[in-house]
Every structure is written in C-alpha cells, then in structure tokens.
Amino acid sequence: MLSKTQITKRASKKRNPEIVETIKLARKKGELELAKRLSGPNSNYTKINVDQLNDIKEDKILIVGKVLGVGEITKKKHIIALGFSKQALEKLKKAGCETLTIKQALEKSKLKDFKIIKDLKNL
C-alpha cells in the first residue's frame, strides 16, 4: 500500500488538473486505494464498454477509467467512473442507470458499497 506522501508525489506528476483534484479529494476522504489507482499510470486506467457492464454481477460499480458507448446495457446499475463518453451516458440514462464521476461521488460521499473494477479479466 502506498503512503499518503507517495500518493501526493505521484499526483504531482499528473498533467490533468481534474484528476489531480480527484486524487487529493480521495486522499482527504481516506479512500487510499482509489487515490493509489488514480495516481498510477494512465495506461492502468480501465476502459469498459457499456455492454460489458451487463457481465458484472454487482449493481454498484466504480470504474477507475472511462465508460465507452459500444453495445447496449439491459440492467439498471449505479456507475461511478472517471469519465463517460457521450454515447455511453445516453445509453446508461436510457436504461435507467445512475451515473456519477468519481469526483462527484467523493464530494457527495457516495462511495460506500461500490466494487472497484480493476481490470476486465476478473469480471
């Protein structure tokens, strides 16, 4: 596990101010596992298609990465992600899913009971 100091050092190397703010907020709220994942390399972020969300058993999902708009979703889910494509947002809203960015969820303290999706191999 990375320390708060190491997470801060890794966050200082990030160029996207939105991600830096999200890392700081996660660290402040005690969500160190999330802060660690966000402060890591962008290549470790998950990109998941809407249709792959159907394969996930949990209803409350946190994705450290982006949700893309390929496919259709048939189940109602609560999804928190770093970002959503426009197509993905439209499809998720149409299916009745609730969506929040990680930053919005941290600000509202709504991360309880969400399963972090680390990679697509372990769905």
N, CA, C and O atoms as a GROMACS GRO file, in nm:
protein
  492
    1MET      N    1   0.085  -0.119   0.000
    1MET     CA    2   0.000   0.000   0.000
    1MET      C    3   0.088   0.124   0.000
    1MET      O    4   0.184   0.133   0.077
    2LEU      N    5   0.056   0.216  -0.084
    2LEU     CA    6   0.129   0.343  -0.090
    2LEU      C    7   0.089   0.432   0.027
    2LEU      O    8  -0.026   0.431   0.071
    3SER      N    9   0.184   0.509   0.075
    3SER     CA   10   0.154   0.605   0.181
    3SER      C   11   0.090   0.729   0.120
    3SER      O   12   0.095   0.749  -0.002
    4LYS      N   13   0.032   0.811   0.204
    4LYS     CA   14  -0.028   0.936   0.156
    4LYS      C   15   0.077   1.025   0.089
    4LYS      O   16   0.047   1.093  -0.009
    5THR      N   17   0.200   1.025   0.142
    5THR     CA   18   0.308   1.106   0.085
    5THR      C   19   0.344   1.057  -0.055
    5THR      O   20   0.364   1.138  -0.145
    6GLN      N   21   0.352   0.926  -0.073
    6GLN     CA   22   0.383   0.871  -0.204
    6GLN      C   23   0.272   0.900  -0.304
    6GLN      O   24   0.300   0.927  -0.421
    7ILE      N   25   0.149   0.894  -0.260
    7ILE     CA   26   0.035   0.926  -0.348
    7ILE      C   27   0.044   1.072  -0.391
    7ILE      O   28   0.020   1.104  -0.507
    8THR      N   29   0.077   1.161  -0.298
    8THR     CA   30   0.091   1.304  -0.329
    8THR      C   31   0.202   1.326  -0.431
    8THR      O   32   0.186   1.406  -0.523
    9LYS      N   33   0.314   1.256  -0.417
    9LYS     CA   34   0.425   1.269  -0.512
    9LYS      C   35   0.383   1.222  -0.651
    9LYS      O   36   0.414   1.288  -0.751
   10ARG      N   37   0.312   1.110  -0.657
   10ARG     CA   38   0.266   1.059  -0.786
   10ARG      C   39   0.164   1.154  -0.848
   10ARG      O   40   0.163   1.172  -0.970
   11ALA      N   41   0.079   1.213  -0.766
   11ALA     CA   42  -0.024   1.305  -0.816
   11ALA      C   43   0.040   1.432  -0.874
   11ALA      O   44  -0.014   1.491  -0.968
   12SER      N   45   0.153   1.473  -0.818
   12SER     CA   46   0.218   1.596  -0.867
   12SER      C   47   0.271   1.580  -1.009
   12SER      O   48   0.296   1.680  -1.077
   13LYS      N   49   0.286   1.458  -1.055
   13LYS     CA   50   0.334   1.432  -1.191
   13LYS      C   51   0.221   1.432  -1.294
   13LYS      O   52   0.246   1.434  -1.414
   14LYS      N   53   0.098   1.429  -1.247
   14LYS     CA   54  -0.017   1.427  -1.337
   14LYS      C   55  -0.036   1.564  -1.401
   14LYS      O   56  -0.012   1.666  -1.337
   15ARG      N   57  -0.078   1.566  -1.526
   15ARG     CA   58  -0.097   1.690  -1.601
   15ARG      C   59  -0.242   1.738  -1.604
   15ARG      O   60  -0.269   1.856  -1.625
   16ASN      N   61  -0.336   1.645  -1.583
   16ASN     CA   62  -0.478   1.678  -1.588
   16ASN      C   63  -0.523   1.730  -1.451
   16ASN      O   64  -0.524   1.655  -1.354
   17PRO      N   65  -0.559   1.860  -1.443
   17PRO     CA   66  -0.596   1.917  -1.313
   17PRO      C   67  -0.719   1.850  -1.250
   17PRO      O   68  -0.730   1.844  -1.128
   18GLU      N   69  -0.810   1.800  -1.331
   18GLU     CA   70  -0.929   1.731  -1.280
   18GLU      C   71  -0.890   1.604  -1.205
   18GLU      O   72  -0.944   1.574  -1.099
   19ILE      N   73  -0.796   1.529  -1.261
   19ILE     CA   74  -0.750   1.406  -1.197
   19ILE      C   75  -0.673   1.438  -1.069
   19ILE      O   76  -0.688   1.369  -0.968
   20VAL      N   77  -0.591   1.543  -1.073
   20VAL     CA   78  -0.515   1.583  -0.954
   20VAL      C   79  -0.611   1.620  -0.841
   20VAL      O   80  -0.590   1.578  -0.727
   21GLU      N   81  -0.714   1.696  -0.871
   21GLU     CA   82  -0.814   1.733  -0.769
   21GLU      C   83  -0.885   1.609  -0.714
   21GLU      O   84  -0.910   1.599  -0.594
   22THR      N   85  -0.916   1.515  -0.803
   22THR     CA   86  -0.985   1.393  -0.761
   22THR      C   87  -0.895   1.310  -0.670
   22THR      O   88  -0.943   1.253  -0.571
   23ILE      N   89  -0.767   1.302  -0.702
   23ILE     CA   90  -0.672   1.228  -0.618
   23ILE      C   91  -0.664   1.291  -0.480
   23ILE      O   92  -0.668   1.222  -0.378
   24LYS      N   93  -0.652   1.424  -0.477
   24LYS     CA   94  -0.642   1.495  -0.348
   24LYS      C   95  -0.768   1.473  -0.265
   24LYS      O   96  -0.761   1.453  -0.144
   25LEU      N   97  -0.884   1.477  -0.330
   25LEU     CA   98  -1.010   1.458  -0.260
   25LEU      C   99  -1.022   1.315  -0.206
   25LEU      O  100  -1.067   1.294  -0.094
   26ALA      N  101  -0.981   1.217  -0.286
   26ALA     CA  102  -0.985   1.078  -0.243
   26ALA      C  103  -0.892   1.056  -0.124
   26ALA      O  104  -0.927   0.987  -0.029
   27ARG      N  105  -0.775   1.116  -0.130
   27ARG     CA  106  -0.678   1.106  -0.021
   27ARG      C  107  -0.733   1.168   0.107
   27ARG      O  108  -0.721   1.112   0.216
   28LYS      N  109  -0.794   1.284   0.090
   28LYS     CA  110  -0.851   1.356   0.205
   28LYS      C  111  -0.965   1.277   0.270
   28LYS      O  112  -0.980   1.278   0.392
   29LYS      N  113  -1.045   1.209   0.187
   29LYS     CA  114  -1.161   1.134   0.237
   29LYS      C  115  -1.122   0.995   0.289
   29LYS      O  116  -1.208   0.920   0.335
   30GLY      N  117  -0.992   0.960   0.281
   30GLY     CA  118  -0.947   0.832   0.330
   30GLY      C  119  -0.963   0.717   0.233
   30GLY      O  120  -0.951   0.601   0.272
   31GLU      N  121  -0.990   0.748   0.108
   31GLU     CA  122  -1.005   0.646   0.004
   31GLU      C  123  -0.868   0.622  -0.061
   31GLU      O  124  -0.846   0.657  -0.177
   32LEU      N  125  -0.777   0.562   0.017
   32LEU     CA  126  -0.639   0.548  -0.029
   32LEU      C  127  -0.624   0.451  -0.146
   32LEU      O  128  -0.541   0.474  -0.234
   33GLU      N  129  -0.702   0.345  -0.148
   33GLU     CA  130  -0.696   0.250  -0.260
   33GLU      C  131  -0.734   0.320  -0.390
   33GLU      O  132  -0.670   0.300  -0.493
   34LEU      N  133  -0.837   0.401  -0.386
   34LEU     CA  134  -0.880   0.477  -0.504
   34LEU      C  135  -0.774   0.580  -0.543
   34LEU      O  136  -0.742   0.594  -0.661
   35ALA      N  137  -0.721   0.653  -0.445
   35ALA     CA  138  -0.617   0.752  -0.473
   35ALA      C  139  -0.494   0.687  -0.534
   35ALA      O  140  -0.431   0.743  -0.624
   36LYS      N  141  -0.460   0.568  -0.487
   36LYS     CA  142  -0.346   0.494  -0.542
   36LYS      C  143  -0.369   0.461  -0.688
   36LYS      O  144  -0.280   0.480  -0.772
   37ARG      N  145  -0.486   0.412  -0.720
   37ARG     CA  146  -0.517   0.375  -0.859
   37ARG      C  147  -0.519   0.497  -0.950
   37ARG      O  148  -0.470   0.492  -1.063
   38LEU      N  149  -0.577   0.607  -0.901
   38LEU     CA  150  -0.583   0.729  -0.982
   38LEU      C  151  -0.445   0.791  -1.004
   38LEU      O  152  -0.419   0.849  -1.109
   39SER      N  153  -0.356   0.778  -0.905
   39SER     CA  154  -0.225   0.839  -0.917
   39SER      C  155  -0.128   0.754  -0.999
   39SER      O  156  -0.019   0.799  -1.032
   40GLY      N  157  -0.168   0.634  -1.032
   40GLY     CA  158  -0.085   0.546  -1.114
   40GLY      C  159  -0.086   0.588  -1.260
   40GLY      O  160  -0.150   0.687  -1.296
   41PRO      N  161  -0.015   0.513  -1.344
   41PRO     CA  162  -0.008   0.547  -1.486
   41PRO      C  163  -0.146   0.541  -1.554
   41PRO      O  164  -0.230   0.458  -1.520
   42ASN      N  165  -0.167   0.630  -1.650
   42ASN     CA  166  -0.294   0.632  -1.724
   42ASN      C  167  -0.318   0.501  -1.798
   42ASN      O  168  -0.433   0.463  -1.822
   43SER      N  169  -0.211   0.431  -1.834
   43SER     CA  170  -0.227   0.304  -1.904
   43SER      C  171  -0.292   0.198  -1.815
   43SER      O  172  -0.342   0.097  -1.865
   44ASN      N  173  -0.292   0.220  -1.684
   44ASN     CA  174  -0.358   0.127  -1.591
   44ASN      C  175  -0.506   0.159  -1.572
   44ASN      O  176  -0.576   0.083  -1.506
   45TYR      N  177  -0.554   0.269  -1.627
   45TYR     CA  178  -0.695   0.302  -1.618
   45TYR      C  179  -0.773   0.204  -1.704
   45TYR      O  180  -0.725   0.160  -1.808
   46THR      N  181  -0.892   0.171  -1.660
   46THR     CA  182  -0.977   0.076  -1.731
   46THR      C  183  -1.066   0.148  -1.831
   46THR      O  184  -1.122   0.253  -1.801
   47LYS      N  185  -1.077   0.092  -1.950
   47LYS     CA  186  -1.175   0.139  -2.048
   47LYS      C  187  -1.273   0.024  -2.066
   47LYS      O  188  -1.234  -0.087  -2.102
   48ILE      N  189  -1.400   0.053  -2.040
   48ILE     CA  190  -1.500  -0.052  -2.043
   48ILE      C  191  -1.617  -0.007  -2.130
   48ILE      O  192  -1.659   0.109  -2.124
   49ASN      N  193  -1.669  -0.098  -2.210
   49ASN     CA  194  -1.784  -0.067  -2.295
   49ASN      C  195  -1.913  -0.090  -2.218
   49ASN      O  196  -1.918  -0.167  -2.122
   50VAL      N  197  -2.017  -0.023  -2.262
   50VAL     CA  198  -2.147  -0.032  -2.196
   50VAL      C  199  -2.196  -0.176  -2.189
   50VAL      O  200  -2.250  -0.217  -2.086
   51ASP      N  201  -2.178  -0.253  -2.296
   51ASP     CA  202  -2.228  -0.391  -2.295
   51ASP      C  203  -2.152  -0.480  -2.197
   51ASP      O  204  -2.206  -0.580  -2.151
   52GLN      N  205  -2.028  -0.446  -2.164
   52GLN     CA  206  -1.952  -0.524  -2.066
   52GLN      C  207  -2.004  -0.504  -1.924
   52GLN      O  208  -1.979  -0.586  -1.837
   53LEU      N  209  -2.076  -0.396  -1.902
   53LEU     CA  210  -2.134  -0.371  -1.769
   53LEU      C  211  -2.239  -0.476  -1.734
   53LEU      O  212  -2.262  -0.504  -1.617
   54ASN      N  213  -2.304  -0.534  -1.836
   54ASN     CA  214  -2.403  -0.639  -1.813
   54ASN      C  215  -2.340  -0.762  -1.748
   54ASN      O  216  -2.407  -0.833  -1.673
   55ASP      N  217  -2.212  -0.788  -1.776
   55ASP     CA  218  -2.143  -0.907  -1.725
   55ASP      C  219  -2.103  -0.895  -1.578
   55ASP      O  220  -2.067  -0.995  -1.516
   56ILE      N  221  -2.109  -0.775  -1.524
   56ILE     CA  222  -2.068  -0.753  -1.385
   56ILE      C  223  -2.188  -0.781  -1.294
   56ILE      O  224  -2.296  -0.728  -1.314
   57LYS      N  225  -2.166  -0.866  -1.195
   57LYS     CA  226  -2.274  -0.910  -1.106
   57LYS      C  227  -2.324  -0.799  -1.015
   57LYS      O  228  -2.444  -0.787  -0.991
   58GLU      N  229  -2.233  -0.717  -0.966
   58GLU     CA  230  -2.269  -0.612  -0.870
   58GLU      C  231  -2.353  -0.503  -0.936
   58GLU      O  232  -2.341  -0.477  -1.056
   59ASP      N  233  -2.437  -0.440  -0.856
   59ASP     CA  234  -2.518  -0.329  -0.905
   59ASP      C  235  -2.450  -0.195  -0.886
   59ASP      O  236  -2.482  -0.098  -0.954
   60LYS      N  237  -2.355  -0.189  -0.792
   60LYS     CA  238  -2.284  -0.064  -0.764
   60LYS      C  239  -2.138  -0.082  -0.806
   60LYS      O  240  -2.064  -0.159  -0.746
   61ILE      N  241  -2.099  -0.009  -0.911
   61ILE     CA  242  -1.969  -0.030  -0.974
   61ILE      C  243  -1.890   0.100  -0.976
   61ILE      O  244  -1.945   0.206  -1.009
   62LEU      N  245  -1.761   0.092  -0.941
   62LEU     CA  246  -1.671   0.206  -0.952
   62LEU      C  247  -1.562   0.168  -1.052
   62LEU      O  248  -1.493   0.068  -1.035
   63ILE      N  249  -1.548   0.248  -1.158
   63ILE     CA  250  -1.452   0.221  -1.264
   63ILE      C  251  -1.346   0.329  -1.264
   63ILE      O  252  -1.376   0.447  -1.284
   64VAL      N  253  -1.223   0.289  -1.240
   64VAL     CA  254  -1.111   0.384  -1.245
   64VAL      C  255  -1.070   0.392  -1.392
   64VAL      O  256  -0.974   0.328  -1.436
   65GLY      N  257  -1.144   0.471  -1.465
   65GLY     CA  258  -1.123   0.484  -1.609
   65GLY      C  259  -1.247   0.540  -1.674
   65GLY      O  260  -1.324   0.614  -1.612
   66LYS      N  261  -1.266   0.504  -1.799
   66LYS     CA  262  -1.373   0.562  -1.878
   66LYS      C  263  -1.471   0.456  -1.926
   66LYS      O  264  -1.432   0.344  -1.958
   67VAL      N  265  -1.599   0.493  -1.932
   67VAL     CA  266  -1.702   0.406  -1.988
   67VAL      C  267  -1.727   0.452  -2.131
   67VAL      O  268  -1.756   0.569  -2.156
   68LEU      N  269  -1.716   0.358  -2.224
   68LEU     CA  270  -1.734   0.387  -2.366
   68LEU      C  271  -1.870   0.336  -2.414
   68LEU      O  272  -1.930   0.252  -2.349
   69GLY      N  273  -1.918   0.387  -2.526
   69GLY     CA  274  -2.055   0.364  -2.569
   69GLY      C  275  -2.083   0.246  -2.659
   69GLY      O  276  -2.188   0.243  -2.722
   70VAL      N  277  -1.995   0.148  -2.668
   70VAL     CA  278  -2.018   0.033  -2.755
   70VAL      C  279  -2.114  -0.064  -2.689
   70VAL      O  280  -2.096  -0.102  -2.574
   71GLY      N  281  -2.217  -0.105  -2.762
   71GLY     CA  282  -2.312  -0.204  -2.712
   71GLY      C  283  -2.431  -0.142  -2.641
   71GLY      O  284  -2.451  -0.020  -2.642
   72GLU      N  285  -2.509  -0.229  -2.580
   72GLU     CA  286  -2.628  -0.188  -2.506
   72GLU      C  287  -2.624  -0.245  -2.366
   72GLU      O  288  -2.561  -0.348  -2.342
   73ILE      N  289  -2.690  -0.178  -2.274
   73ILE     CA  290  -2.699  -0.229  -2.137
   73ILE      C  291  -2.845  -0.263  -2.109
   73ILE      O  292  -2.936  -0.190  -2.148
   74THR      N  293  -2.866  -0.375  -2.040
   74THR     CA  294  -3.002  -0.420  -2.014
   74THR      C  295  -3.037  -0.415  -1.865
   74THR      O  296  -3.153  -0.432  -1.828
   75LYS      N  297  -2.937  -0.392  -1.780
   75LYS     CA  298  -2.960  -0.393  -1.635
   75LYS      C  299  -2.943  -0.253  -1.578
   75LYS      O  300  -2.861  -0.175  -1.626
   76LYS      N  301  -3.022  -0.224  -1.474
   76LYS     CA  302  -3.007  -0.096  -1.403
   76LYS      C  303  -2.890  -0.109  -1.307
   76LYS      O  304  -2.883  -0.204  -1.228
   77LYS      N  305  -2.799  -0.014  -1.313
   77LYS     CA  306  -2.682  -0.015  -1.226
   77LYS      C  307  -2.650   0.126  -1.181
   77LYS      O  308  -2.690   0.224  -1.243
   78HIS      N  309  -2.575   0.135  -1.072
   78HIS     CA  310  -2.520   0.262  -1.024
   78HIS      C  311  -2.373   0.260  -1.063
   78HIS      O  312  -2.297   0.174  -1.017
   79ILE      N  313  -2.332   0.354  -1.148
   79ILE     CA  314  -2.198   0.351  -1.202
   79ILE      C  315  -2.125   0.481  -1.170
   79ILE      O  316  -2.174   0.591  -1.197
   80ILE      N  317  -2.007   0.466  -1.112
   80ILE     CA  318  -1.918   0.578  -1.086
   80ILE      C  319  -1.793   0.553  -1.170
   80ILE      O  320  -1.736   0.444  -1.164
   81ALA      N  321  -1.751   0.652  -1.248
   81ALA     CA  322  -1.633   0.637  -1.332
   81ALA      C  323  -1.558   0.769  -1.342
   81ALA      O  324  -1.611   0.874  -1.308
   82LEU      N  325  -1.436   0.760  -1.388
   82LEU     CA  326  -1.356   0.880  -1.408
   82LEU      C  327  -1.417   0.965  -1.520
   82LEU      O  328  -1.413   1.088  -1.515
   83GLY      N  329  -1.474   0.898  -1.620
   83GLY     CA  330  -1.538   0.970  -1.729
   83GLY      C  331  -1.631   0.880  -1.808
   83GLY      O  332  -1.626   0.758  -1.797
   84PHE      N  333  -1.717   0.943  -1.888
   84PHE     CA  334  -1.813   0.873  -1.972
   84PHE      C  335  -1.811   0.936  -2.110
   84PHE      O  336  -1.803   1.059  -2.122
   85SER      N  337  -1.818   0.854  -2.214
   85SER     CA  338  -1.835   0.912  -2.347
   85SER      C  339  -1.979   0.960  -2.359
   85SER      O  340  -2.065   0.918  -2.281
   86LYS      N  341  -2.007   1.047  -2.455
   86LYS     CA  342  -2.143   1.098  -2.473
   86LYS      C  343  -2.240   0.985  -2.503
   86LYS      O  344  -2.350   0.980  -2.449
   87GLN      N  345  -2.197   0.894  -2.591
   87GLN     CA  346  -2.282   0.780  -2.627
   87GLN      C  347  -2.312   0.693  -2.506
   87GLN      O  348  -2.426   0.650  -2.486
   88ALA      N  349  -2.211   0.669  -2.424
   88ALA     CA  350  -2.229   0.585  -2.306
   88ALA      C  351  -2.328   0.649  -2.210
   88ALA      O  352  -2.416   0.581  -2.156
   89LEU      N  353  -2.314   0.780  -2.187
   89LEU     CA  354  -2.407   0.850  -2.098
   89LEU      C  355  -2.550   0.838  -2.147
   89LEU      O  356  -2.641   0.813  -2.068
   90GLU      N  357  -2.571   0.857  -2.277
   90GLU     CA  358  -2.706   0.848  -2.334
   90GLU      C  359  -2.764   0.708  -2.312
   90GLU      O  360  -2.879   0.695  -2.271
   91LYS      N  361  -2.685   0.605  -2.340
   91LYS     CA  362  -2.733   0.467  -2.326
   91LYS      C  363  -2.760   0.432  -2.180
   91LYS      O  364  -2.858   0.363  -2.150
   92LEU      N  365  -2.675   0.478  -2.091
   92LEU     CA  366  -2.693   0.448  -1.948
   92LEU      C  367  -2.817   0.518  -1.893
   92LEU      O  368  -2.893   0.459  -1.816
   93LYS      N  369  -2.838   0.643  -1.932
   93LYS     CA  370  -2.957   0.717  -1.887
   93LYS      C  371  -3.083   0.650  -1.941
   93LYS      O  372  -3.183   0.637  -1.869
   94LYS      N  373  -3.078   0.609  -2.067
   94LYS     CA  374  -3.192   0.544  -2.131
   94LYS      C  375  -3.229   0.414  -2.059
   94LYS      O  376  -3.347   0.379  -2.049
   95ALA      N  377  -3.128   0.342  -2.009
   95ALA     CA  378  -3.150   0.215  -1.938
   95ALA      C  379  -3.189   0.237  -1.791
   95ALA      O  380  -3.219   0.141  -1.720
   96GLY      N  381  -3.188   0.364  -1.746
   96GLY     CA  382  -3.226   0.393  -1.608
   96GLY      C  383  -3.112   0.381  -1.509
   96GLY      O  384  -3.135   0.373  -1.388
   97CYS      N  385  -2.990   0.380  -1.557
   97CYS     CA  386  -2.873   0.371  -1.469
   97CYS      C  387  -2.842   0.508  -1.410
   97CYS      O  388  -2.864   0.611  -1.472
   98GLU      N  389  -2.788   0.505  -1.288
   98GLU     CA  390  -2.742   0.629  -1.224
   98GLU      C  391  -2.593   0.641  -1.250
   98GLU      O  392  -2.518   0.545  -1.233
   99THR      N  393  -2.549   0.760  -1.292
   99THR     CA  394  -2.408   0.781  -1.322
   99THR      C  395  -2.354   0.901  -1.246
   99THR      O  396  -2.422   1.003  -1.230
  100LEU      N  397  -2.231   0.887  -1.198
  100LEU     CA  398  -2.158   0.996  -1.133
  100LEU      C  399  -2.011   0.984  -1.171
  100LEU      O  400  -1.961   0.875  -1.197
  101THR      N  401  -1.943   1.098  -1.175
  101THR     CA  402  -1.798   1.091  -1.189
  101THR      C  403  -1.741   1.060  -1.052
  101THR      O  404  -1.808   1.077  -0.950
  102ILE      N  405  -1.617   1.015  -1.049
  102ILE     CA  406  -1.553   0.983  -0.921
  102ILE      C  407  -1.547   1.107  -0.833
  102ILE      O  408  -1.570   1.099  -0.712
  103LYS      N  409  -1.516   1.220  -0.893
  103LYS     CA  410  -1.507   1.345  -0.816
  103LYS      C  411  -1.642   1.381  -0.754
  103LYS      O  412  -1.648   1.418  -0.637
  104GLN      N  413  -1.750   1.370  -0.832
  104GLN     CA  414  -1.884   1.399  -0.780
  104GLN      C  415  -1.919   1.305  -0.665
  104GLN      O  416  -1.975   1.348  -0.565
  105ALA      N  417  -1.886   1.178  -0.680
  105ALA     CA  418  -1.917   1.080  -0.576
  105ALA      C  419  -1.838   1.107  -0.449
  105ALA      O  420  -1.892   1.093  -0.339
  106LEU      N  421  -1.712   1.147  -0.462
  106LEU     CA  422  -1.632   1.180  -0.345
  106LEU      C  423  -1.688   1.302  -0.274
  106LEU      O  424  -1.693   1.306  -0.151
  107GLU      N  425  -1.729   1.403  -0.351
  107GLU     CA  426  -1.785   1.524  -0.292
  107GLU      C  427  -1.915   1.495  -0.217
  107GLU      O  428  -1.944   1.558  -0.115
  108LYS      N  429  -1.992   1.399  -0.267
  108LYS     CA  430  -2.120   1.363  -0.205
  108LYS      C  431  -2.106   1.247  -0.106
  108LYS      O  432  -2.205   1.204  -0.046
  109SER      N  433  -1.984   1.196  -0.089
  109SER     CA  434  -1.957   1.081  -0.001
  109SER      C  435  -2.044   0.961  -0.037
  109SER      O  436  -2.107   0.902   0.050
  110LYS      N  437  -2.047   0.927  -0.165
  110LYS     CA  438  -2.132   0.818  -0.211
  110LYS      C  439  -2.052   0.698  -0.263
  110LYS      O  440  -2.094   0.634  -0.359
  111LEU      N  441  -1.939   0.667  -0.202
  111LEU     CA  442  -1.858   0.556  -0.250
  111LEU      C  443  -1.880   0.427  -0.170
  111LEU      O  444  -1.823   0.323  -0.205
  112LYS      N  445  -1.961   0.432  -0.068
  112LYS     CA  446  -1.982   0.314   0.016
  112LYS      C  447  -2.051   0.203  -0.064
  112LYS      O  448  -2.144   0.229  -0.141
  113ASP      N  449  -2.004   0.081  -0.045
  113ASP     CA  450  -2.061  -0.039  -0.107
  113ASP      C  451  -2.038  -0.050  -0.257
  113ASP      O  452  -2.104  -0.131  -0.322
  114PHE      N  453  -1.949   0.029  -0.314
  114PHE     CA  454  -1.920   0.018  -0.456
  114PHE      C  455  -1.800  -0.073  -0.478
  114PHE      O  456  -1.702  -0.066  -0.405
  115LYS      N  457  -1.810  -0.159  -0.577
  115LYS     CA  458  -1.700  -0.250  -0.610
  115LYS      C  459  -1.612  -0.183  -0.714
  115LYS      O  460  -1.659  -0.139  -0.818
  116ILE      N  461  -1.481  -0.176  -0.685
  116ILE     CA  462  -1.386  -0.118  -0.779
  116ILE      C  463  -1.352  -0.222  -0.885
  116ILE      O  464  -1.307  -0.332  -0.853
  117ILE      N  465  -1.374  -0.186  -1.010
  117ILE     CA  466  -1.338  -0.272  -1.121
  117ILE      C  467  -1.193  -0.243  -1.157
  117ILE      O  468  -1.161  -0.135  -1.207
  118LYS      N  469  -1.106  -0.340  -1.131
  118LYS     CA  470  -0.962  -0.320  -1.153
  118LYS      C  471  -0.922  -0.352  -1.295
  118LYS      O  472  -0.846  -0.278  -1.357
  119ASP      N  473  -0.973  -0.461  -1.348
  119ASP     CA  474  -0.946  -0.496  -1.487
  119ASP      C  475  -1.061  -0.583  -1.537
  119ASP      O  476  -1.140  -0.636  -1.459
  120LEU      N  477  -1.067  -0.598  -1.667
  120LEU     CA  478  -1.180  -0.670  -1.726
  120LEU      C  479  -1.164  -0.822  -1.719
  120LEU      O  480  -1.259  -0.895  -1.745
  121LYS      N  481  -1.047  -0.869  -1.684
  121LYS     CA  482  -1.023  -1.014  -1.678
  121LYS      C  483  -1.096  -1.079  -1.561
  121LYS      O  484  -1.133  -1.196  -1.568
  122ASN      N  485  -1.116  -1.002  -1.454
  122ASN     CA  486  -1.173  -1.058  -1.332
  122ASN      C  487  -1.320  -1.022  -1.313
  122ASN      O  488  -1.363  -1.000  -1.200
  123LEU      N  489  -1.397  -1.014  -1.419
  123LEU     CA  490  -1.538  -0.978  -1.406
  123LEU      C  491  -1.616  -1.090  -1.347
  123LEU      O  492  -1.737  -1.078  -1.329
   0.00000   0.00000   0.00000
